[in-house]
């Protein structure tokens, strides 16, 4: 297994669309997202995020406390 591979966990919807079809849909969606972001500029592999939620340091409660 490659170092960056995401382990596959059985999902409830595997029975609905099938594991192979689900993997293909995920790959297609990820490729479409990456293609869109590439139109906005060069992408960087690093992700920058605050170590502590800004809302806890006097920042706005929204959208900081809105958990995705």
C-alpha positions in Angstrom: 0.0 0.0 0.0 1.5 3.4 -0.9 2.5 5.7 1.9 -0.3 8.3 1.2 -3.0 5.7 0.5 -6.3 6.2 2.3 -7.4 2.9 4.0 -10.7 1.6 2.5 -13.4 1.2 5.0 -16.7 -0.5 4.0 -19.5 2.0 3.5 -23.2 1.4 3.7 -23.6 2.7 0.2 -21.2 0.1 -1.3 -24.2 -2.2 -1.7 -26.1 0.5 -3.6 -23.5 1.7 -6.2 -20.9 -1.0 -5.7 -17.4 -0.5 -4.5 -15.8 0.0 -7.9 -18.4 2.5 -9.1 -18.1 4.4 -5.8 -14.3 4.6 -6.2 -14.7 5.8 -9.8 -17.2 8.5 -8.8 -14.9 9.7 -6.0 -11.9 9.8 -8.4 -14.0 11.7 -10.9 -15.2 14.2 -8.3 -11.7 14.8 -7.0 -10.3 15.3 -10.5 -13.0 17.8 -11.3 -12.3 19.7 -8.0 -8.6 19.8 -8.7 -9.2 21.0 -12.3 -11.4 23.8 -11.0 -8.9 24.9 -8.4 -6.1 24.8 -11.0 -8.0 27.5 -12.9 -7.7 29.8 -9.9 -3.9 29.5 -9.7 -1.1 27.3 -8.7 -2.0 24.7 -6.0 0.3 24.0 -3.1 0.5 20.6 -1.4 0.8 22.3 2.0 -2.4 23.1 4.0 -2.2 26.1 6.3 -4.6 26.4 9.2 -4.5 28.0 12.6 -3.5 25.7 15.5 -6.2 27.3 17.7 -9.7 28.3 16.4 -9.7 32.1 16.0 -13.1 32.3 17.7 -11.3 31.3 21.0 -8.9 34.2 20.7 -11.4 37.1 20.2 -12.2 36.3 16.5 -15.7 36.1 15.1 -17.9 33.3 16.2 -19.2 32.7 12.7 -17.9 31.0 10.6 -15.2 30.0 13.1 -17.4 27.9 15.3 -19.4 26.5 12.3 -18.1 22.9 12.2 -18.1 21.3 8.8 
